[in-house]
Amino acid sequence: MRVQLAKKLRIDAAKQFVAEKLGLTVEQICDVITMTDVRMERGFGLPHVEPYADSNIGMEAKFRIAKALGIRINSVEKFKQLAGLDR
């Protein structure tokens, strides 16, 4: 959904964009098991983790996702601004 909005793409084009950026196929990014492994390996976090679990890496994950996909994520940009990292 994030790529659809950021790049103004339809769902199929957004899936293809993400697959290419991650070096995967569209089938792989649609597979829950494969994507769980990819998310863990690349530090993208897991959407189904308890909010206060040690494995919950919220903002870290968002920074990594933004960098890997080459997109702007509002919360990342706001964090950078407030922390003085946007210079």
SULTA-V607224 format. One record per residue. SS is DSSP state (H for helix, E for strand, C for the rest). PSI is psi as a letter, one per 20 degrees, with the letter a starting at -180 (NA if undefined). Layout:
ss=SS psi=PSI
ss=SS psi=PSI
//
This chain:
ss=C psi=g
ss=H psi=g
ss=H psi=h
ss=H psi=g
ss=H psi=g
ss=H psi=h
ss=H psi=i
ss=C psi=l
ss=C psi=q
ss=C psi=r
ss=H psi=g
ss=H psi=g
ss=H psi=h
ss=H psi=g
ss=H psi=g
ss=H psi=g
ss=H psi=g
ss=H psi=g
ss=H psi=g
ss=H psi=g
ss=H psi=h
ss=H psi=i
ss=C psi=k
ss=C psi=r
ss=C psi=r
ss=H psi=h
ss=H psi=h
ss=H psi=g
ss=H psi=i
ss=C psi=i
ss=C psi=p
ss=H psi=g
ss=H psi=g
ss=H psi=g
ss=H psi=h
ss=H psi=g
ss=H psi=g
ss=H psi=g
ss=H psi=h
ss=H psi=g
ss=H psi=h
ss=H psi=j
ss=C psi=k
ss=C psi=i
ss=C psi=r
ss=C psi=p
ss=C psi=i
ss=C psi=k
ss=C psi=q
ss=C psi=q
ss=C psi=h
ss=C psi=j
ss=C psi=q
ss=C psi=h
ss=C psi=i
ss=C psi=o
ss=C psi=k
ss=H psi=e
ss=H psi=h
ss=H psi=g
ss=H psi=g
ss=H psi=g
ss=H psi=g
ss=H psi=g
ss=H psi=g
ss=H psi=g
ss=H psi=g
ss=H psi=h
ss=H psi=i
ss=C psi=k
ss=C psi=r
ss=C psi=p
ss=C psi=p
ss=H psi=g
ss=H psi=h
ss=H psi=g
ss=H psi=g
ss=H psi=g
ss=H psi=g
ss=H psi=g
ss=H psi=g
ss=H psi=h
ss=H psi=i
ss=C psi=k
ss=C psi=i
ss=C psi=j
ss=C psi=NA
//
